[in-house]
Amino acid sequence: RKVAFTLSDVFCISRHGGDFRKLMADGLIDIMFANAAEITALMGTEDFDAAVAAASAEVPMLVVTRSEHGAIAVSGGKIVSVPAEPIERVVDTTGAGDLFAAGFLRGQAQGKSIEASLKMGAICAAEIISHYGARAQVDLKALIASKLG
């Protein structure tokens, strides 16, 4: 089994960051998800690259979303990045991180590459932010298949 852990919110980090860092240090997290604000808060620096370097040294895989700048994953010292999936307009970001993680984890569970998994996450997140609410309005499996071939 693998344990995926999402930092969730800067507020959670301000209250439980020490516990989160202990989970990392104890090797209890296999895949950590964060956005740019969360990873810098957790690692106690405003320098995004320094935060990613520090956190990725503590977990086997670090996945960080960066809004319109796409997402990165760091595993085994290798950084993979993908651009954000283009959309007409951001309507509501509720659920974007959760749907990104779901798409990424689906890719990993299917044995896809890190890059393909990141793209799957980006496709799912883009769908969710293009309308109100945190439930997909299209068949995500079909959407991913149409975009990735």
DRENROLO-513677 format. One record per atom (N, C-alpha, C): z, y, x. Coordinates in steps of 0.001 Angstrom, whole numbers, padded with zeros to 6 digits, always signed. Atoms other than C-alpha are relative to their C-alpha. Last residue first. Layout:
ZYX
...
END
This chain:
+001096+000965-000007
-026861+009772-005624
+000376-001406+000028
-000021+000709-001279
-024051+012106-004615
-001098-001058+000113
-000020-000933-001117
-024523+014742-007313
-000054-000693+001355
+001174-000882+000044
-025614+012546-010202
-000069+000922+001198
+001204+000791-000282
-023130+009794-009289
-001244+000882+000026
-000005+000323-001430
-020302+012325-009122
-001262-000769+000360
+000228-001250-000724
-021174+013674-012567
-000078-000258+001501
+001429-000314+000104
-021484+010163-014018
-000335+001269+000780
+000702+001073-000718
-018010+009198-012768
-001510+000285+000003
-000053-000282-001436
-016650+012563-013895
-000732-001051+000823
-000304+001286-000627
-017812+012069-017486
-000055+000209+001515
+001154+000868-000211
-017751+015651-018740
+000496-001319+000595
+000808-000080+001213
-015135+017988-020201
-001288-000804+000121
+001441-000081-000216
-012532+017104-017597
-000731+000032-001338
+000688+001250+000319
-008976+017792-018624
-001493+000199+000167
-000003+000901-001150
-006908+020505-016939
-000627-001358-000293
-000667+001285+000177
-007595+023300-019365
-000213-000935+001173
-001448-000030+000227
-009978+026225-019536
+000522-001420-000184
-000378-000160+001411
-013433+025809-018029
+001519+000044-000107
+001085-000696+000696
-015266+025908-014668
+000271+000187-001496
-000223-001456-000052
-012094+025108-012720
-001074+000787-000743
-001225-000380+000695
-012113+021438-013825
+000194+001514-000012
+000147+000206+001440
-015720+020742-012895
+001204+000558-000736
+000925-001007+000515
-015342+022302-009473
-000178-000137-001507
-000705-001283+000082
-012252+020207-008763
-000902+001077-000591
-000988+000068+001089
-014083+016969-009605
+000723+001335-000184
+000747+000064+001257
-017070+017838-007416
+000958+000001-001187
+000535-001339+000252
-014805+018901-004547
-000771+000048-001318
-001096-000879+000402
-012851+015638-004735
-000495+001387-000357
-000388+000450+001339
-016040+013587-004643
+001131+000873-000536
+001015-000496+000934
-017240+015660-001684
+000343-000399-001430
-000218-001441+000150
-013975+014994+000146
-000998+000592-000992
-001199-000153+000828
-014384+011262-000533
+000327+001470-000222
+000400+000293+001384
-017944+011341+000807
+001184+000180-000943
+000878-001070+000462
-016712+013061+003988
-000421-000218-001457
-000833-001169+000272
-013806+010646+004401
-000864+001137-000535
-000379-000778-001175
-016198+007743+004115
+000906+001156-000413
+000953-001032-000418
-016229+005541+001031
+000537+000739+001229
+000444+000239-001366
-014166+002367+000749
-001018+001006+000512
+001296+000668+000036
-013917+002483-003049
-000569-000245+001398
-000227+001319+000596
-010206+003284-002865
-001288-000819-000058
-000681+000830-000996
-011061+006144-000482
+000238-001414-000518
+000924+000292-001091
-013585+007587-002903
+000613-000900+001046
+000978+000947+000549
-011190+007290-005821
-000995-000392+001091
-000627+001327-000032
-008526+008965-003680
-000921-001070-000576
-000113+000453-001387
-010779+011955-003042
+000554-001419+000062
+001339+000309-000490
-011722+012335-006695
+000025-000549+001417
+000483+001176+000718
-008114+012088-007825
-001382-000412+000489
-000659+001186-000559
-006951+014497-005112
-000497-001273-000675
+000532+000191-001352
-009513+017090-006187
+000589-001277+000595
+001316+000625+000157
-008521+016544-009817
-000675-000196+001346
-000173+001376+000486
-004871+017177-008987
-001338-000712-000123
-000511+000827-001095
-005686+020230-006893
+000150-001452-000402
+001012+000135-001050
-007871+021761-009597
+000466-000906+001139
+000426+001377-000208
-005438+021024-012429
-000983-000203+001135
-000979+001017+000380
-005096+024610-013609
-000581-001393+000192
-000235+000922-001119
-007632+026718-011698
+001036-001082-000308
-001413+000378+000042
-009006+028380-014830
+000240-001033+001093
-000606-000366+001276
-012346+030174-015285
+001501-000235+000024
-001319+000627+000090
-014003+030218-011868
+000656+000518-001271
-001148-000892+000134
-017632+031211-012407
+001276-000824-000058
+000363-001336+000471
-021093+029821-011795
+001170+000963+000035
-000111-000123+001454
-020049+026848-009691
-000356+001434-000371
+000334-001271+000657
-020847+025728-006156
+000156-000075-001527
+001112+000280+000912
-018935+022732-004770
-000324+001300-000734
-000364+000050+001420
-016748+024020-001977
-001253-000295-000804
-000058-001281+000708
-018008+023196+001480
+000490-000207-001427
+001082-000128+000973
-017041+019986+003252
+000118+001377-000649
-000071-001077+000985
-014960+019432+006364
-001208-000057-000927
+001196+000057+000830
-014088+016480+008579
+000136+001117-001023
+000025-000906+001148
-011608+016877+011414
-001349-000125-000696
+001346-000430+000390
-010990+013972+013798
+000086+000850-001261
+000425-001112-000830
-007560+013659+015451
-001384+000531-000336
+000246+000473-001352
-007006+010231+013942
-000519+001079+000927
-000484+001368-000165
-007405+011674+010472
-000349-000472+001404
-000243+000301-001404
-007846+015294+009492
+000614-001391+000063
-000891+001146-000168
-009410+016166+006157
+000121-000236+001496
+000042+000751-001255
-010903+019508+005283
+000903-001212-000116
-001159+000837-000311
-011765+021303+002079
-000213-000678+001345
+000156+001446-000066
-014081+023977+000755
+001289-000728+000318
+000384+000388-001360
-013967+027687+001614
-000084-001516+000160
+001451-000167-000154
-014001+028745-002056
-000504-000386+001386
+000672-000768+001055
-010504+027291-002466
-001499+000072+000243
+000020-001404-000411
-009218+025946+000863
-000792+000849-000993
+001000-000753+000743
-008160+022383+000105
+000128+001469+000364
-000363-001367+000369
-006274+020469+002767
-001168+000665-000722
+001119-000548+000767
-006302+016705+003297
+000438+001372-000504
-000347-001263+000638
-004051+015284+006018
-001255+000521-000682
+001112-000778+000543
-004378+011644+007022
+000543+001230-000718
+001277+000634-000345
-002173+009513+009279
-001225+000753-000531
+000445+000915+001057
+000697+011996+008976
-001341-000624+000397
-001116+000699+000634
+002790+013867+011570
-000407-001027-001058
-000642+000828-001029
+000155+015127+014016
+001099-000878-000589
+000845+001183-000200
-001860+016336+011024
+000528-000911+001096
-000182+000966+001089
+001013+018633+010078
-000807-001266+000240
-001374+000516+000010
+001141+020433+013430
+000179-001080-001065
-000221+000789-001217
-002624+020812+013811
+001390-000639-000008
+000755+001253+000146
-003042+021935+010202
+000231-000900+001207
-000673+000803+001023
-000278+024529+010561
-000692-001347-000172
-001230+000521-000608
-001730+025816+013840
+000749-000894-000996
+000373+001033-000974
-005181+026139+012263
+001233-000625+000657
+000506+001195+000672
-003805+027987+009226
-000293-001124+000992
+001222+000420-000690
-001747+030481+011245
-000466-001340-000574
+001105-000568+000775
+000805+031925+008806
-001352-000385+000588
+000860-000908-000742
+003443+029604+010226
-001076+000541-000926
-000702-001201-000442
+006421+027670+008904
-000829+000936+000858
-000111+000027-001449
+004800+024222+008754
+000581+001289+000575
-000721+001193-000454
+005477+023776+005057
+000225+000024+001504
-001415-000129+000371
+004481+027353+004218
+000802-001181+000535
-000585-001002-000890
+001223+027064+006188
+001478+000206-000320
-000138+000570-001339
+000413+023775+004475
+000588+001014+000972
-001061+001009-000083
+001196+025126+001013
+000181-000522+001419
-001303-000663+000095
-000847+028306+001316
+001144-000993+000172
-000250-000799-001201
-003919+026419+002567
+001369+000668-000019
+000976-001078-000090
-003791+023753-000145
+000409+000856+001206
-000565-001349+000052
-002024+020478+000359
-001141+000990-000165
+000882-001009+000595
-002592+016738+000129
+000729+001337-000041
-000649-001188+000532
-000826+014285+002452
-001062+000976-000493
+000978-001045+000281
-002132+010768+002945
+000749+001179-000603
+001264+000419-000598
-000020+008042+004558
-001085+001060-000163
+001159-000557+000693
+003440+009512+003945
-001261-000441+000743
+000038+000513+001371
+006599+007583+004852
-001182+000518-000815
+001200+000806+000178
+006279+007959+008624
-000167-000562-001400
-000386+001401+000159
+009874+009123+009081
-001192-000920-000244
-000546+000469-001274
+008679+012464+010454
+000373-001476-000055
+001085+000054-000982
+006531+013048+007377
+000495-000616+001307
+000886+001085+000436
+009303+012158+004935
-001148-000176+000990
-000668+001253-000368
+011602+014398+006984
-000830-001205-000422
+000220+000196-001435
+009126+017279+006717
+000674-001272+000488
+001404+000372-000184
+009127+016879+002924
-000289-000270+001476
+000153+001388+000448
+012934+016867+002822
-001435-000481+000207
-000695+000841-000977
+013074+020044+004889
-000119-001477-000347
+000808+000154-001204
+010444+021652+002676
+000638-000885+001054
-000105+001372-000496
+012456+020995-000483
-000787-000257+001287
-001234+000696+000389
+013274+024415-001995
+000188-001337+000704
-001123-000865-000342
+010690+026626-000289
+001331-000676-000316
-000194+000049-001449
+008233+023739-000405
+001188+000861+000400
-000611+001294-000326
+008631+023361-004157
+000306-000098+001489
-001382-000040+000493
+007954+027094-004605
+000723-001305+000325
-000799-000663-001032
+004863+026794-002394
+001460+000082-000426
-000169-001426+000234
+003446+024295-004891
+000872+000592+001101
-000155-000486+001369
+002341+020681-005216
+000065+001509-000154
-001052-001009-000155
+002902+019280-001714
+000265+000761-001288
+000545-001337+000204
+000922+016223-002743
+001128+001017+000082
-001020-000983+000356
+001887+012842-001329
-000665+001367-000109
+000614-001324-000002
-000296+009741-001075
+001035+000978-000550
-000685-001033+000769
+001520+006547-000149
-000740+001319+000191
-000024-001300-000660
-000522+003569+000960
+000686+000984-000932
+000000-001183+000824
+000000+000000+000000
+000000+001241+000865
END
